[in-house]
């Protein structure tokens, strides 16, 4: 019986980062304020659908 090859996580690699749909953060608006270590960051969707993160 053959065993499947080990997954990347079992080789000591970092686990995959969480995926979060931007729409779930922003909702129906075009921007959201994120708090990180007491600092405020603004994540905004541009008219072209790109993301901009500013402090």
mmCIF file of the N, C-alpha and C atoms, coordinates in Angstrom:
data_MODEL
# 
_entry.id   MODEL 
# 
loop_
_atom_site.group_PDB 
_atom_site.id 
_atom_site.type_symbol 
_atom_site.label_atom_id 
_atom_site.label_alt_id 
_atom_site.label_comp_id 
_atom_site.label_asym_id 
_atom_site.label_entity_id 
_atom_site.label_seq_id 
_atom_site.pdbx_PDB_ins_code 
_atom_site.Cartn_x 
_atom_site.Cartn_y 
_atom_site.Cartn_z 
_atom_site.occupancy 
_atom_site.B_iso_or_equiv 
_atom_site.pdbx_formal_charge 
_atom_site.auth_seq_id 
_atom_site.auth_comp_id 
_atom_site.auth_asym_id 
_atom_site.auth_atom_id 
_atom_site.pdbx_PDB_model_num 
ATOM 1   N N  . UNK A 1 1  ? 0.844   -1.174 0.000   1.00 0.00 ? 1  UNK A N  1 
ATOM 2   C CA . UNK A 1 1  ? 0.000   0.000  0.000   1.00 0.00 ? 1  UNK A CA 1 
ATOM 3   C C  . UNK A 1 1  ? 0.894   1.243  0.000   1.00 0.00 ? 1  UNK A C  1 
ATOM 4   N N  . UNK A 1 2  ? 0.657   2.153  -0.942  1.00 0.00 ? 2  UNK A N  1 
ATOM 5   C CA . UNK A 1 2  ? 1.437   3.383  -1.011  1.00 0.00 ? 2  UNK A CA 1 
ATOM 6   C C  . UNK A 1 2  ? 0.764   4.474  -0.195  1.00 0.00 ? 2  UNK A C  1 
ATOM 7   N N  . UNK A 1 3  ? 1.582   5.271  0.435   1.00 0.00 ? 3  UNK A N  1 
ATOM 8   C CA . UNK A 1 3  ? 1.063   6.404  1.192   1.00 0.00 ? 3  UNK A CA 1 
ATOM 9   C C  . UNK A 1 3  ? 1.190   7.654  0.339   1.00 0.00 ? 3  UNK A C  1 
ATOM 10  N N  . UNK A 1 4  ? 0.245   8.608  0.476   1.00 0.00 ? 4  UNK A N  1 
ATOM 11  C CA . UNK A 1 4  ? 0.348   9.849  -0.304  1.00 0.00 ? 4  UNK A CA 1 
ATOM 12  C C  . UNK A 1 4  ? 1.571   10.639 0.143   1.00 0.00 ? 4  UNK A C  1 
ATOM 13  N N  . UNK A 1 5  ? 2.107   11.469 -0.741  1.00 0.00 ? 5  UNK A N  1 
ATOM 14  C CA . UNK A 1 5  ? 3.272   12.274 -0.358  1.00 0.00 ? 5  UNK A CA 1 
ATOM 15  C C  . UNK A 1 5  ? 2.887   13.220 0.783   1.00 0.00 ? 5  UNK A C  1 
ATOM 16  N N  . UNK A 1 6  ? 3.839   13.589 1.625   1.00 0.00 ? 6  UNK A N  1 
ATOM 17  C CA . UNK A 1 6  ? 3.520   14.484 2.729   1.00 0.00 ? 6  UNK A CA 1 
ATOM 18  C C  . UNK A 1 6  ? 3.066   15.846 2.225   1.00 0.00 ? 6  UNK A C  1 
ATOM 19  N N  . UNK A 1 7  ? 2.144   16.453 2.941   1.00 0.00 ? 7  UNK A N  1 
ATOM 20  C CA . UNK A 1 7  ? 1.673   17.781 2.557   1.00 0.00 ? 7  UNK A CA 1 
ATOM 21  C C  . UNK A 1 7  ? 2.757   18.794 2.875   1.00 0.00 ? 7  UNK A C  1 
ATOM 22  N N  . UNK A 1 8  ? 2.738   19.971 2.214   1.00 0.00 ? 8  UNK A N  1 
ATOM 23  C CA . UNK A 1 8  ? 3.775   20.969 2.480   1.00 0.00 ? 8  UNK A CA 1 
ATOM 24  C C  . UNK A 1 8  ? 3.859   21.368 3.946   1.00 0.00 ? 8  UNK A C  1 
ATOM 25  N N  . UNK A 1 9  ? 2.720   21.417 4.654   1.00 0.00 ? 9  UNK A N  1 
ATOM 26  C CA . UNK A 1 9  ? 2.743   21.821 6.056   1.00 0.00 ? 9  UNK A CA 1 
ATOM 27  C C  . UNK A 1 9  ? 3.521   20.818 6.903   1.00 0.00 ? 9  UNK A C  1 
ATOM 28  N N  . UNK A 1 10 ? 3.511   19.556 6.507   1.00 0.00 ? 10 UNK A N  1 
ATOM 29  C CA . UNK A 1 10 ? 4.221   18.565 7.300   1.00 0.00 ? 10 UNK A CA 1 
ATOM 30  C C  . UNK A 1 10 ? 5.724   18.597 7.051   1.00 0.00 ? 10 UNK A C  1 
ATOM 31  N N  . UNK A 1 11 ? 6.159   19.354 6.054   1.00 0.00 ? 11 UNK A N  1 
ATOM 32  C CA . UNK A 1 11 ? 7.586   19.485 5.762   1.00 0.00 ? 11 UNK A CA 1 
ATOM 33  C C  . UNK A 1 11 ? 8.202   20.671 6.505   1.00 0.00 ? 11 UNK A C  1 
ATOM 34  N N  . UNK A 1 12 ? 7.435   21.303 7.384   1.00 0.00 ? 12 UNK A N  1 
ATOM 35  C CA . UNK A 1 12 ? 7.946   22.431 8.132   1.00 0.00 ? 12 UNK A CA 1 
ATOM 36  C C  . UNK A 1 12 ? 7.621   23.779 7.506   1.00 0.00 ? 12 UNK A C  1 
ATOM 37  N N  . UNK A 1 13 ? 6.877   23.785 6.399   1.00 0.00 ? 13 UNK A N  1 
ATOM 38  C CA . UNK A 1 13 ? 6.485   25.048 5.772   1.00 0.00 ? 13 UNK A CA 1 
ATOM 39  C C  . UNK A 1 13 ? 5.433   25.750 6.629   1.00 0.00 ? 13 UNK A C  1 
ATOM 40  N N  . UNK A 1 14 ? 5.315   27.047 6.426   1.00 0.00 ? 14 UNK A N  1 
ATOM 41  C CA . UNK A 1 14 ? 4.286   27.813 7.124   1.00 0.00 ? 14 UNK A CA 1 
ATOM 42  C C  . UNK A 1 14 ? 2.917   27.424 6.581   1.00 0.00 ? 14 UNK A C  1 
ATOM 43  N N  . UNK A 1 15 ? 1.889   27.465 7.422   1.00 0.00 ? 15 UNK A N  1 
ATOM 44  C CA . UNK A 1 15 ? 0.543   27.192 6.912   1.00 0.00 ? 15 UNK A CA 1 
ATOM 45  C C  . UNK A 1 15 ? 0.094   28.319 5.974   1.00 0.00 ? 15 UNK A C  1 
ATOM 46  N N  . UNK A 1 16 ? -0.827  28.014 5.101   1.00 0.00 ? 16 UNK A N  1 
ATOM 47  C CA . UNK A 1 16 ? -1.338  29.011 4.163   1.00 0.00 ? 16 UNK A CA 1 
ATOM 48  C C  . UNK A 1 16 ? -2.031  30.134 4.934   1.00 0.00 ? 16 UNK A C  1 
ATOM 49  N N  . UNK A 1 17 ? -1.892  31.375 4.454   1.00 0.00 ? 17 UNK A N  1 
ATOM 50  C CA . UNK A 1 17 ? -2.583  32.479 5.125   1.00 0.00 ? 17 UNK A CA 1 
ATOM 51  C C  . UNK A 1 17 ? -4.091  32.378 4.917   1.00 0.00 ? 17 UNK A C  1 
ATOM 52  N N  . UNK A 1 18 ? -4.839  32.940 5.848   1.00 0.00 ? 18 UNK A N  1 
ATOM 53  C CA . UNK A 1 18 ? -6.298  32.968 5.710   1.00 0.00 ? 18 UNK A CA 1 
ATOM 54  C C  . UNK A 1 18 ? -6.686  33.817 4.512   1.00 0.00 ? 18 UNK A C  1 
ATOM 55  N N  . UNK A 1 19 ? -7.740  33.420 3.837   1.00 0.00 ? 19 UNK A N  1 
ATOM 56  C CA . UNK A 1 19 ? -8.278  34.221 2.740   1.00 0.00 ? 19 UNK A CA 1 
ATOM 57  C C  . UNK A 1 19 ? -9.562  34.867 3.209   1.00 0.00 ? 19 UNK A C  1 
ATOM 58  N N  . UNK A 1 20 ? -9.666  36.165 2.999   1.00 0.00 ? 20 UNK A N  1 
ATOM 59  C CA . UNK A 1 20 ? -10.865 36.916 3.377   1.00 0.00 ? 20 UNK A CA 1 
ATOM 60  C C  . UNK A 1 20 ? -11.303 37.718 2.166   1.00 0.00 ? 20 UNK A C  1 
ATOM 61  N N  . UNK A 1 21 ? -12.534 37.550 1.765   1.00 0.00 ? 21 UNK A N  1 
ATOM 62  C CA . UNK A 1 21 ? -13.077 38.309 0.642   1.00 0.00 ? 21 UNK A CA 1 
ATOM 63  C C  . UNK A 1 21 ? -13.175 39.775 1.061   1.00 0.00 ? 21 UNK A C  1 
ATOM 64  N N  . UNK A 1 22 ? -12.606 40.669 0.278   1.00 0.00 ? 22 UNK A N  1 
ATOM 65  C CA . UNK A 1 22 ? -12.606 42.090 0.607   1.00 0.00 ? 22 UNK A CA 1 
ATOM 66  C C  . UNK A 1 22 ? -14.032 42.608 0.793   1.00 0.00 ? 22 UNK A C  1 
ATOM 67  N N  . UNK A 1 23 ? -14.964 42.099 0.027   1.00 0.00 ? 23 UNK A N  1 
ATOM 68  C CA . UNK A 1 23 ? -16.355 42.532 0.156   1.00 0.00 ? 23 UNK A CA 1 
ATOM 69  C C  . UNK A 1 23 ? -16.895 42.275 1.561   1.00 0.00 ? 23 UNK A C  1 
ATOM 70  N N  . UNK A 1 24 ? -16.403 41.226 2.220   1.00 0.00 ? 24 UNK A N  1 
ATOM 71  C CA . UNK A 1 24 ? -16.874 40.954 3.577   1.00 0.00 ? 24 UNK A CA 1 
ATOM 72  C C  . UNK A 1 24 ? -16.320 41.979 4.563   1.00 0.00 ? 24 UNK A C  1 
ATOM 73  N N  . UNK A 1 25 ? -15.212 42.629 4.231   1.00 0.00 ? 25 UNK A N  1 
ATOM 74  C CA . UNK A 1 25 ? -14.663 43.687 5.081   1.00 0.00 ? 25 UNK A CA 1 
ATOM 75  C C  . UNK A 1 25 ? -15.305 45.035 4.773   1.00 0.00 ? 25 UNK A C  1 
ATOM 76  N N  . UNK A 1 26 ? -15.443 45.338 3.499   1.00 0.00 ? 26 UNK A N  1 
ATOM 77  C CA . UNK A 1 26 ? -15.895 46.665 3.084   1.00 0.00 ? 26 UNK A CA 1 
ATOM 78  C C  . UNK A 1 26 ? -17.412 46.769 3.025   1.00 0.00 ? 26 UNK A C  1 
ATOM 79  N N  . UNK A 1 27 ? -18.089 45.673 2.745   1.00 0.00 ? 27 UNK A N  1 
ATOM 80  C CA . UNK A 1 27 ? -19.546 45.705 2.637   1.00 0.00 ? 27 UNK A CA 1 
ATOM 81  C C  . UNK A 1 27 ? -19.971 46.438 1.378   1.00 0.00 ? 27 UNK A C  1 
ATOM 82  N N  . UNK A 1 28 ? -20.956 47.298 1.513   1.00 0.00 ? 28 UNK A N  1 
ATOM 83  C CA . UNK A 1 28 ? -21.474 48.004 0.341   1.00 0.00 ? 28 UNK A CA 1 
ATOM 84  C C  . UNK A 1 28 ? -20.727 49.306 0.070   1.00 0.00 ? 28 UNK A C  1 
ATOM 85  N N  . UNK A 1 29 ? -19.839 49.699 0.966   1.00 0.00 ? 29 UNK A N  1 
ATOM 86  C CA . UNK A 1 29 ? -19.076 50.932 0.779   1.00 0.00 ? 29 UNK A CA 1 
ATOM 87  C C  . UNK A 1 29 ? -17.852 50.702 -0.098  1.00 0.00 ? 29 UNK A C  1 
ATOM 88  N N  . UNK A 1 30 ? -16.945 51.678 -0.073  1.00 0.00 ? 30 UNK A N  1 
ATOM 89  C CA . UNK A 1 30 ? -15.728 51.593 -0.884  1.00 0.00 ? 30 UNK A CA 1 
ATOM 90  C C  . UNK A 1 30 ? -14.476 51.615 -0.021  1.00 0.00 ? 30 UNK A C  1 
ATOM 91  N N  . UNK A 1 31 ? -14.651 51.741 1.307   1.00 0.00 ? 31 UNK A N  1 
ATOM 92  C CA . UNK A 1 31 ? -13.463 51.762 2.155   1.00 0.00 ? 31 UNK A CA 1 
ATOM 93  C C  . UNK A 1 31 ? -13.790 51.282 3.562   1.00 0.00 ? 31 UNK A C  1 
ATOM 94  N N  . UNK A 1 32 ? -12.730 50.890 4.260   1.00 0.00 ? 32 UNK A N  1 
ATOM 95  C CA . UNK A 1 32 ? -12.850 50.434 5.641   1.00 0.00 ? 32 UNK A CA 1 
ATOM 96  C C  . UNK A 1 32 ? -11.590 50.883 6.368   1.00 0.00 ? 32 UNK A C  1 
ATOM 97  N N  . UNK A 1 33 ? -11.717 51.155 7.667   1.00 0.00 ? 33 UNK A N  1 
ATOM 98  C CA . UNK A 1 33 ? -10.565 51.512 8.481   1.00 0.00 ? 33 UNK A CA 1 
ATOM 99  C C  . UNK A 1 33 ? -10.148 50.271 9.260   1.00 0.00 ? 33 UNK A C  1 
ATOM 100 N N  . UNK A 1 34 ? -8.865  49.926 9.141   1.00 0.00 ? 34 UNK A N  1 
ATOM 101 C CA . UNK A 1 34 ? -8.307  48.779 9.841   1.00 0.00 ? 34 UNK A CA 1 
ATOM 102 C C  . UNK A 1 34 ? -7.444  49.284 10.987  1.00 0.00 ? 34 UNK A C  1 
ATOM 103 N N  . UNK A 1 35 ? -7.550  48.666 12.150  1.00 0.00 ? 35 UNK A N  1 
ATOM 104 C CA . UNK A 1 35 ? -6.729  49.025 13.293  1.00 0.00 ? 35 UNK A CA 1 
ATOM 105 C C  . UNK A 1 35 ? -5.647  47.970 13.462  1.00 0.00 ? 35 UNK A C  1 
ATOM 106 N N  . UNK A 1 36 ? -4.402  48.431 13.534  1.00 0.00 ? 36 UNK A N  1 
ATOM 107 C CA . UNK A 1 36 ? -3.268  47.526 13.695  1.00 0.00 ? 36 UNK A CA 1 
ATOM 108 C C  . UNK A 1 36 ? -2.283  48.161 14.667  1.00 0.00 ? 36 UNK A C  1 
ATOM 109 N N  . UNK A 1 37 ? -2.124  47.515 15.825  1.00 0.00 ? 37 UNK A N  1 
ATOM 110 C CA . UNK A 1 37 ? -1.199  48.002 16.857  1.00 0.00 ? 37 UNK A CA 1 
ATOM 111 C C  . UNK A 1 37 ? -1.442  49.464 17.209  1.00 0.00 ? 37 UNK A C  1 
ATOM 112 N N  . UNK A 1 38 ? -2.709  49.832 17.321  1.00 0.00 ? 38 UNK A N  1 
ATOM 113 C CA . UNK A 1 38 ? -3.059  51.193 17.699  1.00 0.00 ? 38 UNK A CA 1 
ATOM 114 C C  . UNK A 1 38 ? -3.017  52.197 16.563  1.00 0.00 ? 38 UNK A C  1 
ATOM 115 N N  . UNK A 1 39 ? -2.646  51.780 15.373  1.00 0.00 ? 39 UNK A N  1 
ATOM 116 C CA . UNK A 1 39 ? -2.595  52.664 14.202  1.00 0.00 ? 39 UNK A CA 1 
ATOM 117 C C  . UNK A 1 39 ? -3.810  52.396 13.323  1.00 0.00 ? 39 UNK A C  1 
ATOM 118 N N  . UNK A 1 40 ? -4.253  53.442 12.634  1.00 0.00 ? 40 UNK A N  1 
ATOM 119 C CA . UNK A 1 40 ? -5.406  53.330 11.737  1.00 0.00 ? 40 UNK A CA 1 
ATOM 120 C C  . UNK A 1 40 ? -4.923  53.297 10.293  1.00 0.00 ? 40 UNK A C  1 
ATOM 121 N N  . UNK A 1 41 ? -5.401  52.332 9.540   1.00 0.00 ? 41 UNK A N  1 
ATOM 122 C CA . UNK A 1 41 ? -5.084  52.196 8.112   1.00 0.00 ? 41 UNK A CA 1 
ATOM 123 C C  . UNK A 1 41 ? -6.397  52.205 7.340   1.00 0.00 ? 41 UNK A C  1 
ATOM 124 N N  . UNK A 1 42 ? -6.390  52.820 6.185   1.00 0.00 ? 42 UNK A N  1 
ATOM 125 C CA . UNK A 1 42 ? -7.589  52.876 5.350   1.00 0.00 ? 42 UNK A CA 1 
ATOM 126 C C  . UNK A 1 42 ? -7.392  51.977 4.146   1.00 0.00 ? 42 UNK A C  1 
ATOM 127 N N  . UNK A 1 43 ? -8.285  51.017 3.961   1.00 0.00 ? 43 UNK A N  1 
ATOM 128 C CA . UNK A 1 43 ? -8.288  50.145 2.784   1.00 0.00 ? 43 UNK A CA 1 
ATOM 129 C C  . UNK A 1 43 ? -9.414  50.625 1.891   1.00 0.00 ? 43 UNK A C  1 
ATOM 130 N N  . UNK A 1 44 ? -9.044  51.021 0.673   1.00 0.00 ? 44 UNK A N  1 
ATOM 131 C CA . UNK A 1 44 ? -10.013 51.623 -0.224  1.00 0.00 ? 44 UNK A CA 1 
ATOM 132 C C  . UNK A 1 44 ? -10.009 50.921 -1.568  1.00 0.00 ? 44 UNK A C  1 
ATOM 133 N N  . UNK A 1 45 ? -11.192 50.790 -2.159  1.00 0.00 ? 45 UNK A N  1 
ATOM 134 C CA . UNK A 1 45 ? -11.337 50.253 -3.515  1.00 0.00 ? 45 UNK A CA 1 
ATOM 135 C C  . UNK A 1 45 ? -11.418 51.442 -4.463  1.00 0.00 ? 45 UNK A C  1 
ATOM 136 N N  . UNK A 1 46 ? -10.535 51.473 -5.461  1.00 0.00 ? 46 UNK A N  1 
ATOM 137 C CA . UNK A 1 46 ? -10.515 52.576 -6.422  1.00 0.00 ? 46 UNK A CA 1 
ATOM 138 C C  . UNK A 1 46 ? -11.634 52.415 -7.449  1.00 0.00 ? 46 UNK A C  1 
ATOM 139 N N  . UNK A 1 47 ? -11.788 53.429 -8.273  1.00 0.00 ? 47 UNK A N  1 
ATOM 140 C CA . UNK A 1 47 ? -12.795 53.388 -9.348  1.00 0.00 ? 47 UNK A CA 1 
ATOM 141 C C  . UNK A 1 47 ? -12.499 52.263 -10.331 1.00 0.00 ? 47 UNK A C  1 
ATOM 142 N N  . UNK A 1 48 ? -11.227 51.865 -10.432 1.00 0.00 ? 48 UNK A N  1 
ATOM 143 C CA . UNK A 1 48 ? -10.829 50.771 -11.343 1.00 0.00 ? 48 UNK A CA 1 
ATOM 144 C C  . UNK A 1 48 ? -10.879 49.413 -10.670 1.00 0.00 ? 48 UNK A C  1 
ATOM 145 N N  . UNK A 1 49 ? -11.334 49.356 -9.413  1.00 0.00 ? 49 UNK A N  1 
ATOM 146 C CA . UNK A 1 49 ? -11.444 48.071 -8.720  1.00 0.00 ? 49 UNK A CA 1 
ATOM 147 C C  . UNK A 1 49 ? -10.150 47.605 -8.066  1.00 0.00 ? 49 UNK A C  1 
ATOM 148 N N  . UNK A 1 50 ? -9.142  48.474 -8.007  1.00 0.00 ? 50 UNK A N  1 
ATOM 149 C CA . UNK A 1 50 ? -7.879  48.136 -7.342  1.00 0.00 ? 50 UNK A CA 1 
ATOM 150 C C  . UNK A 1 50 ? -7.986  48.458 -5.859  1.00 0.00 ? 50 UNK A C  1 
ATOM 151 N N  . UNK A 1 51 ? -7.055  47.918 -5.075  1.00 0.00 ? 51 UNK A N  1 
ATOM 152 C CA . UNK A 1 51 ? -7.036  48.188 -3.639  1.00 0.00 ? 51 UNK A CA 1 
ATOM 153 C C  . UNK A 1 51 ? -5.878  49.113 -3.301  1.00 0.00 ? 51 UNK A C  1 
ATOM 154 N N  . UNK A 1 52 ? -6.144  50.053 -2.393  1.00 0.00 ? 52 UNK A N  1 
ATOM 155 C CA . UNK A 1 52 ? -5.104  50.937 -1.886  1.00 0.00 ? 52 UNK A CA 1 
ATOM 156 C C  . UNK A 1 52 ? -5.175  50.890 -0.366  1.00 0.00 ? 52 UNK A C  1 
ATOM 157 N N  . UNK A 1 53 ? -4.022  50.643 0.277   1.00 0.00 ? 53 UNK A N  1 
ATOM 158 C CA . UNK A 1 53 ? -3.925  50.661 1.732   1.00 0.00 ? 53 UNK A CA 1 
ATOM 159 C C  . UNK A 1 53 ? -3.042  51.822 2.120   1.00 0.00 ? 53 UNK A C  1 
ATOM 160 N N  . UNK A 1 54 ? -3.592  52.763 2.915   1.00 0.00 ? 54 UNK A N  1 
ATOM 161 C CA . UNK A 1 54 ? -2.822  53.926 3.340   1.00 0.00 ? 54 UNK A CA 1 
ATOM 162 C C  . UNK A 1 54 ? -2.902  54.069 4.849   1.00 0.00 ? 54 UNK A C  1 
ATOM 163 N N  . UNK A 1 55 ? -1.887  54.710 5.398   1.00 0.00 ? 55 UNK A N  1 
ATOM 164 C CA . UNK A 1 55 ? -1.839  54.939 6.839   1.00 0.00 ? 55 UNK A CA 1 
ATOM 165 C C  . UNK A 1 55 ? -2.383  56.316 7.127   1.00 0.00 ? 55 UNK A C  1 
# 
